[in-house]
Amino acid sequence: MRRSTYGREIIAVLCLKLFGLAALYYLFFSPAHQFAPTPQDVARHLVDNAKAATAGR
């Protein structure tokens, strides 16, 4: 009898964990939240990094 209780608890915890991971994916990593950089964004990023690298010298 005790063994089935542990099994149910483990299954419940695994289901909660799966639900939590699915919620995190949906809220933060789903394709709707992905950023599509434009060529202007890439160029700005590269120029800013180059300026920062030379300013520290």
PDB file of N, CA, C and O in Angstrom:
ATOM      1  N   MET A   1       0.843  -1.197   0.000  1.00  0.00           N
ATOM      2  CA  MET A   1       0.000   0.000   0.000  1.00  0.00           C
ATOM      3  C   MET A   1       0.879   1.248   0.000  1.00  0.00           C
ATOM      4  O   MET A   1       0.595   2.207  -0.716  1.00  0.00           O
ATOM      5  N   ARG A   2       1.928   1.238   0.788  1.00  0.00           N
ATOM      6  CA  ARG A   2       2.801   2.404   0.895  1.00  0.00           C
ATOM      7  C   ARG A   2       3.517   2.673  -0.426  1.00  0.00           C
ATOM      8  O   ARG A   2       3.765   3.827  -0.774  1.00  0.00           O
ATOM      9  N   ARG A   3       3.846   1.623  -1.154  1.00  0.00           N
ATOM     10  CA  ARG A   3       4.579   1.756  -2.405  1.00  0.00           C
ATOM     11  C   ARG A   3       3.769   2.522  -3.460  1.00  0.00           C
ATOM     12  O   ARG A   3       4.338   3.328  -4.196  1.00  0.00           O
ATOM     13  N   SER A   4       2.492   2.293  -3.545  1.00  0.00           N
ATOM     14  CA  SER A   4       1.670   2.997  -4.532  1.00  0.00           C
ATOM     15  C   SER A   4       1.536   4.477  -4.195  1.00  0.00           C
ATOM     16  O   SER A   4       1.378   5.302  -5.095  1.00  0.00           O
ATOM     17  N   THR A   5       1.596   4.820  -2.920  1.00  0.00           N
ATOM     18  CA  THR A   5       1.536   6.229  -2.512  1.00  0.00           C
ATOM     19  C   THR A   5       2.774   6.967  -2.998  1.00  0.00           C
ATOM     20  O   THR A   5       2.674   8.083  -3.508  1.00  0.00           O
ATOM     21  N   TYR A   6       3.943   6.347  -2.842  1.00  0.00           N
ATOM     22  CA  TYR A   6       5.177   6.970  -3.336  1.00  0.00           C
ATOM     23  C   TYR A   6       5.132   7.133  -4.850  1.00  0.00           C
ATOM     24  O   TYR A   6       5.559   8.157  -5.384  1.00  0.00           O
ATOM     25  N   GLY A   7       4.625   6.140  -5.524  1.00  0.00           N
ATOM     26  CA  GLY A   7       4.518   6.208  -6.976  1.00  0.00           C
ATOM     27  C   GLY A   7       3.629   7.350  -7.428  1.00  0.00           C
ATOM     28  O   GLY A   7       3.951   8.061  -8.380  1.00  0.00           O
ATOM     29  N   ARG A   8       2.522   7.522  -6.749  1.00  0.00           N
ATOM     30  CA  ARG A   8       1.607   8.620  -7.092  1.00  0.00           C
ATOM     31  C   ARG A   8       2.255   9.977  -6.826  1.00  0.00           C
ATOM     32  O   ARG A   8       2.094  10.914  -7.608  1.00  0.00           O
ATOM     33  N   GLU A   9       2.986  10.074  -5.724  1.00  0.00           N
ATOM     34  CA  GLU A   9       3.655  11.343  -5.409  1.00  0.00           C
ATOM     35  C   GLU A   9       4.726  11.663  -6.441  1.00  0.00           C
ATOM     36  O   GLU A   9       4.859  12.808  -6.872  1.00  0.00           O
ATOM     37  N   ILE A  10       5.480  10.660  -6.831  1.00  0.00           N
ATOM     38  CA  ILE A  10       6.522  10.878  -7.838  1.00  0.00           C
ATOM     39  C   ILE A  10       5.909  11.287  -9.163  1.00  0.00           C
ATOM     40  O   ILE A  10       6.408  12.200  -9.820  1.00  0.00           O
ATOM     41  N   ILE A  11       4.844  10.631  -9.560  1.00  0.00           N
ATOM     42  CA  ILE A  11       4.169  10.985 -10.810  1.00  0.00           C
ATOM     43  C   ILE A  11       3.606  12.401 -10.737  1.00  0.00           C
ATOM     44  O   ILE A  11       3.684  13.149 -11.711  1.00  0.00           O
ATOM     45  N   ALA A  12       3.041  12.773  -9.594  1.00  0.00           N
ATOM     46  CA  ALA A  12       2.493  14.116  -9.432  1.00  0.00           C
ATOM     47  C   ALA A  12       3.598  15.165  -9.532  1.00  0.00           C
ATOM     48  O   ALA A  12       3.418  16.192 -10.187  1.00  0.00           O
ATOM     49  N   VAL A  13       4.743  14.917  -8.886  1.00  0.00           N
ATOM     50  CA  VAL A  13       5.847  15.872  -8.941  1.00  0.00           C
ATOM     51  C   VAL A  13       6.391  15.984 -10.364  1.00  0.00           C
ATOM     52  O   VAL A  13       6.689  17.084 -10.828  1.00  0.00           O
ATOM     53  N   LEU A  14       6.521  14.867 -11.051  1.00  0.00           N
ATOM     54  CA  LEU A  14       7.004  14.899 -12.439  1.00  0.00           C
ATOM     55  C   LEU A  14       6.036  15.644 -13.356  1.00  0.00           C
ATOM     56  O   LEU A  14       6.461  16.369 -14.256  1.00  0.00           O
ATOM     57  N   CYS A  15       4.753  15.467 -13.127  1.00  0.00           N
ATOM     58  CA  CYS A  15       3.759  16.204 -13.931  1.00  0.00           C
ATOM     59  C   CYS A  15       3.839  17.703 -13.663  1.00  0.00           C
ATOM     60  O   CYS A  15       3.743  18.507 -14.590  1.00  0.00           O
ATOM     61  N   LEU A  16       4.013  18.080 -12.401  1.00  0.00           N
ATOM     62  CA  LEU A  16       4.155  19.501 -12.071  1.00  0.00           C
ATOM     63  C   LEU A  16       5.421  20.081 -12.695  1.00  0.00           C
ATOM     64  O   LEU A  16       5.415  21.208 -13.190  1.00  0.00           O
ATOM     65  N   LYS A  17       6.494  19.313 -12.670  1.00  0.00           N
ATOM     66  CA  LYS A  17       7.741  19.766 -13.264  1.00  0.00           C
ATOM     67  C   LYS A  17       7.580  19.936 -14.784  1.00  0.00           C
ATOM     68  O   LYS A  17       8.040  20.924 -15.355  1.00  0.00           O
ATOM     69  N   LEU A  18       6.935  18.982 -15.416  1.00  0.00           N
ATOM     70  CA  LEU A  18       6.700  19.077 -16.854  1.00  0.00           C
ATOM     71  C   LEU A  18       5.834  20.292 -17.186  1.00  0.00           C
ATOM     72  O   LEU A  18       6.102  20.998 -18.158  1.00  0.00           O
ATOM     73  N   PHE A  19       4.810  20.532 -16.393  1.00  0.00           N
ATOM     74  CA  PHE A  19       3.954  21.698 -16.598  1.00  0.00           C
ATOM     75  C   PHE A  19       4.756  22.985 -16.424  1.00  0.00           C
ATOM     76  O   PHE A  19       4.602  23.923 -17.206  1.00  0.00           O
ATOM     77  N   GLY A  20       5.608  23.032 -15.405  1.00  0.00           N
ATOM     78  CA  GLY A  20       6.421  24.222 -15.169  1.00  0.00           C
ATOM     79  C   GLY A  20       7.396  24.481 -16.310  1.00  0.00           C
ATOM     80  O   GLY A  20       7.565  25.623 -16.739  1.00  0.00           O
ATOM     81  N   LEU A  21       8.036  23.427 -16.802  1.00  0.00           N
ATOM     82  CA  LEU A  21       8.962  23.599 -17.920  1.00  0.00           C
ATOM     83  C   LEU A  21       8.239  24.053 -19.187  1.00  0.00           C
ATOM     84  O   LEU A  21       8.749  24.886 -19.937  1.00  0.00           O
ATOM     85  N   ALA A  22       7.054  23.502 -19.417  1.00  0.00           N
ATOM     86  CA  ALA A  22       6.266  23.922 -20.576  1.00  0.00           C
ATOM     87  C   ALA A  22       5.853  25.388 -20.446  1.00  0.00           C
ATOM     88  O   ALA A  22       5.857  26.125 -21.432  1.00  0.00           O
ATOM     89  N   ALA A  23       5.501  25.806 -19.246  1.00  0.00           N
ATOM     90  CA  ALA A  23       5.118  27.204 -19.032  1.00  0.00           C
ATOM     91  C   ALA A  23       6.308  28.136 -19.263  1.00  0.00           C
ATOM     92  O   ALA A  23       6.154  29.193 -19.873  1.00  0.00           O
ATOM     93  N   LEU A  24       7.496  27.753 -18.778  1.00  0.00           N
ATOM     94  CA  LEU A  24       8.692  28.567 -19.009  1.00  0.00           C
ATOM     95  C   LEU A  24       8.997  28.682 -20.495  1.00  0.00           C
ATOM     96  O   LEU A  24       9.319  29.763 -20.989  1.00  0.00           O
ATOM     97  N   TYR A  25       8.894  27.564 -21.203  1.00  0.00           N
ATOM     98  CA  TYR A  25       9.144  27.598 -22.642  1.00  0.00           C
ATOM     99  C   TYR A  25       8.154  28.532 -23.333  1.00  0.00           C
ATOM    100  O   TYR A  25       8.544  29.363 -24.153  1.00  0.00           O
ATOM    101  N   TYR A  26       6.889  28.393 -23.001  1.00  0.00           N
ATOM    102  CA  TYR A  26       5.865  29.214 -23.640  1.00  0.00           C
ATOM    103  C   TYR A  26       6.064  30.690 -23.328  1.00  0.00           C
ATOM    104  O   TYR A  26       5.889  31.534 -24.207  1.00  0.00           O
ATOM    105  N   LEU A  27       6.429  31.016 -22.086  1.00  0.00           N
ATOM    106  CA  LEU A  27       6.558  32.414 -21.688  1.00  0.00           C
ATOM    107  C   LEU A  27       7.831  33.082 -22.202  1.00  0.00           C
ATOM    108  O   LEU A  27       7.823  34.283 -22.470  1.00  0.00           O
ATOM    109  N   PHE A  28       8.931  32.326 -22.347  1.00  0.00           N
ATOM    110  CA  PHE A  28      10.205  32.968 -22.645  1.00  0.00           C
ATOM    111  C   PHE A  28      10.901  32.496 -23.917  1.00  0.00           C
ATOM    112  O   PHE A  28      11.671  33.260 -24.499  1.00  0.00           O
ATOM    113  N   PHE A  29      10.660  31.275 -24.368  1.00  0.00           N
ATOM    114  CA  PHE A  29      11.447  30.729 -25.462  1.00  0.00           C
ATOM    115  C   PHE A  29      10.645  30.323 -26.687  1.00  0.00           C
ATOM    116  O   PHE A  29      11.214  29.772 -27.629  1.00  0.00           O
ATOM    117  N   SER A  30       9.381  30.571 -26.704  1.00  0.00           N
ATOM    118  CA  SER A  30       8.560  30.169 -27.848  1.00  0.00           C
ATOM    119  C   SER A  30       8.919  31.009 -29.070  1.00  0.00           C
ATOM    120  O   SER A  30       9.448  32.111 -28.923  1.00  0.00           O
ATOM    121  N   PRO A  31       8.645  30.514 -30.256  1.00  0.00           N
ATOM    122  CA  PRO A  31       8.974  31.261 -31.478  1.00  0.00           C
ATOM    123  C   PRO A  31       8.352  32.656 -31.531  1.00  0.00           C
ATOM    124  O   PRO A  31       8.882  33.538 -32.206  1.00  0.00           O
ATOM    125  N   ALA A  32       7.262  32.863 -30.847  1.00  0.00           N
ATOM    126  CA  ALA A  32       6.630  34.185 -30.850  1.00  0.00           C
ATOM    127  C   ALA A  32       7.489  35.221 -30.148  1.00  0.00           C
ATOM    128  O   ALA A  32       7.333  36.417 -30.395  1.00  0.00           O
ATOM    129  N   HIS A  33       8.402  34.785 -29.270  1.00  0.00           N
ATOM    130  CA  HIS A  33       9.244  35.707 -28.508  1.00  0.00           C
ATOM    131  C   HIS A  33      10.655  35.821 -29.067  1.00  0.00           C
ATOM    132  O   HIS A  33      11.500  36.489 -28.471  1.00  0.00           O
ATOM    133  N   GLN A  34      10.921  35.188 -30.188  1.00  0.00           N
ATOM    134  CA  GLN A  34      12.271  35.240 -30.737  1.00  0.00           C
ATOM    135  C   GLN A  34      12.481  36.554 -31.482  1.00  0.00           C
ATOM    136  O   GLN A  34      11.567  37.097 -32.103  1.00  0.00           O
ATOM    137  N   PHE A  35      13.696  37.039 -31.400  1.00  0.00           N
ATOM    138  CA  PHE A  35      14.066  38.303 -32.022  1.00  0.00           C
ATOM    139  C   PHE A  35      14.671  38.020 -33.385  1.00  0.00           C
ATOM    140  O   PHE A  35      15.558  37.175 -33.508  1.00  0.00           O
ATOM    141  N   ALA A  36      14.200  38.719 -34.411  1.00  0.00           N
ATOM    142  CA  ALA A  36      14.740  38.575 -35.756  1.00  0.00           C
ATOM    143  C   ALA A  36      15.558  39.836 -36.063  1.00  0.00           C
ATOM    144  O   ALA A  36      14.990  40.880 -36.384  1.00  0.00           O
ATOM    145  N   PRO A  37      16.888  39.742 -35.964  1.00  0.00           N
ATOM    146  CA  PRO A  37      17.709  40.935 -36.165  1.00  0.00           C
ATOM    147  C   PRO A  37      17.720  41.377 -37.625  1.00  0.00           C
ATOM    148  O   PRO A  37      17.739  40.559 -38.545  1.00  0.00           O
ATOM    149  N   THR A  38      17.708  42.666 -37.804  1.00  0.00           N
ATOM    150  CA  THR A  38      17.822  43.237 -39.140  1.00  0.00           C
ATOM    151  C   THR A  38      19.294  43.504 -39.433  1.00  0.00           C
ATOM    152  O   THR A  38      20.102  43.528 -38.504  1.00  0.00           O
ATOM    153  N   PRO A  39      19.661  43.703 -40.679  1.00  0.00           N
ATOM    154  CA  PRO A  39      21.059  44.034 -40.980  1.00  0.00           C
ATOM    155  C   PRO A  39      21.530  45.301 -40.252  1.00  0.00           C
ATOM    156  O   PRO A  39      22.696  45.393 -39.870  1.00  0.00           O
ATOM    157  N   GLN A  40      20.652  46.255 -40.060  1.00  0.00           N
ATOM    158  CA  GLN A  40      21.012  47.472 -39.344  1.00  0.00           C
ATOM    159  C   GLN A  40      21.329  47.173 -37.878  1.00  0.00           C
ATOM    160  O   GLN A  40      22.254  47.752 -37.308  1.00  0.00           O
ATOM    161  N   ASP A  41      20.559  46.270 -37.272  1.00  0.00           N
ATOM    162  CA  ASP A  41      20.817  45.885 -35.879  1.00  0.00           C
ATOM    163  C   ASP A  41      22.176  45.202 -35.742  1.00  0.00           C
ATOM    164  O   ASP A  41      22.920  45.471 -34.799  1.00  0.00           O
ATOM    165  N   VAL A  42      22.491  44.324 -36.679  1.00  0.00           N
ATOM    166  CA  VAL A  42      23.771  43.621 -36.642  1.00  0.00           C
ATOM    167  C   VAL A  42      24.920  44.611 -36.813  1.00  0.00           C
ATOM    168  O   VAL A  42      25.907  44.552 -36.079  1.00  0.00           O
ATOM    169  N   ALA A  43      24.795  45.508 -37.765  1.00  0.00           N
ATOM    170  CA  ALA A  43      25.853  46.494 -38.006  1.00  0.00           C
ATOM    171  C   ALA A  43      26.047  47.381 -36.781  1.00  0.00           C
ATOM    172  O   ALA A  43      27.184  47.663 -36.404  1.00  0.00           O
ATOM    173  N   ARG A  44      24.970  47.821 -36.161  1.00  0.00           N
ATOM    174  CA  ARG A  44      25.054  48.662 -34.969  1.00  0.00           C
ATOM    175  C   ARG A  44      25.756  47.914 -33.837  1.00  0.00           C
ATOM    176  O   ARG A  44      26.589  48.485 -33.133  1.00  0.00           O
ATOM    177  N   HIS A  45      25.425  46.666 -33.668  1.00  0.00           N
ATOM    178  CA  HIS A  45      26.045  45.859 -32.614  1.00  0.00           C
ATOM    179  C   HIS A  45      27.552  45.709 -32.856  1.00  0.00           C
ATOM    180  O   HIS A  45      28.348  45.846 -31.927  1.00  0.00           O
ATOM    181  N   LEU A  46      27.931  45.433 -34.088  1.00  0.00           N
ATOM    182  CA  LEU A  46      29.348  45.263 -34.402  1.00  0.00           C
ATOM    183  C   LEU A  46      30.122  46.567 -34.213  1.00  0.00           C
ATOM    184  O   LEU A  46      31.235  46.555 -33.688  1.00  0.00           O
ATOM    185  N   VAL A  47      29.546  47.681 -34.633  1.00  0.00           N
ATOM    186  CA  VAL A  47      30.219  48.968 -34.481  1.00  0.00           C
ATOM    187  C   VAL A  47      30.334  49.337 -33.005  1.00  0.00           C
ATOM    188  O   VAL A  47      31.377  49.828 -32.574  1.00  0.00           O
ATOM    189  N   ASP A  48      29.286  49.109 -32.230  1.00  0.00           N
ATOM    190  CA  ASP A  48      29.330  49.416 -30.802  1.00  0.00           C
ATOM    191  C   ASP A  48      30.390  48.578 -30.092  1.00  0.00           C
ATOM    192  O   ASP A  48      31.109  49.089 -29.233  1.00  0.00           O
ATOM    193  N   ASN A  49      30.493  47.295 -30.445  1.00  0.00           N
ATOM    194  CA  ASN A  49      31.522  46.436 -29.818  1.00  0.00           C
ATOM    195  C   ASN A  49      32.924  46.909 -30.214  1.00  0.00           C
ATOM    196  O   ASN A  49      33.835  46.895 -29.386  1.00  0.00           O
ATOM    197  N   ALA A  50      33.104  47.319 -31.448  1.00  0.00           N
ATOM    198  CA  ALA A  50      34.421  47.790 -31.885  1.00  0.00           C
ATOM    199  C   ALA A  50      34.791  49.085 -31.159  1.00  0.00           C
ATOM    200  O   ALA A  50      35.942  49.264 -30.762  1.00  0.00           O
ATOM    201  N   LYS A  51      33.833  49.978 -30.986  1.00  0.00           N
ATOM    202  CA  LYS A  51      34.089  51.223 -30.261  1.00  0.00           C
ATOM    203  C   LYS A  51      34.428  50.933 -28.803  1.00  0.00           C
ATOM    204  O   LYS A  51      35.333  51.557 -28.249  1.00  0.00           O
ATOM    205  N   ALA A  52      33.734  50.017 -28.185  1.00  0.00           N
ATOM    206  CA  ALA A  52      33.974  49.680 -26.788  1.00  0.00           C
ATOM    207  C   ALA A  52      35.349  49.045 -26.613  1.00  0.00           C
ATOM    208  O   ALA A  52      36.027  49.290 -25.615  1.00  0.00           O
ATOM    209  N   ALA A  53      35.756  48.237 -27.573  1.00  0.00           N
ATOM    210  CA  ALA A  53      37.063  47.568 -27.473  1.00  0.00           C
ATOM    211  C   ALA A  53      38.198  48.576 -27.628  1.00  0.00           C
ATOM    212  O   ALA A  53      39.217  48.468 -26.945  1.00  0.00           O
ATOM    213  N   THR A  54      38.035  49.543 -28.506  1.00  0.00           N
ATOM    214  CA  THR A  54      39.093  50.527 -28.702  1.00  0.00           C
ATOM    215  C   THR A  54      39.079  51.605 -27.625  1.00  0.00           C
ATOM    216  O   THR A  54      40.119  52.209 -27.363  1.00  0.00           O
ATOM    217  N   ALA A  55      37.951  51.863 -26.999  1.00  0.00           N
ATOM    218  CA  ALA A  55      37.872  52.887 -25.958  1.00  0.00           C
ATOM    219  C   ALA A  55      38.580  52.434 -24.678  1.00  0.00           C
ATOM    220  O   ALA A  55      39.040  53.268 -23.898  1.00  0.00           O
ATOM    221  N   GLY A  56      38.667  51.138 -24.461  1.00  0.00           N
ATOM    222  CA  GLY A  56      39.298  50.634 -23.251  1.00  0.00           C
ATOM    223  C   GLY A  56      40.812  50.622 -23.324  1.00  0.00           C
ATOM    224  O   GLY A  56      41.462  50.343 -22.316  1.00  0.00           O
ATOM    225  N   ARG A  57      41.386  50.907 -24.451  1.00  0.00           N
ATOM    226  CA  ARG A  57      42.850  50.851 -24.608  1.00  0.00           C
ATOM    227  C   ARG A  57      43.515  52.120 -24.190  1.00  0.00           C
ATOM    228  O   ARG A  57      44.739  52.228 -24.262  1.00  0.00           O
TER     229      ARG A  57
END
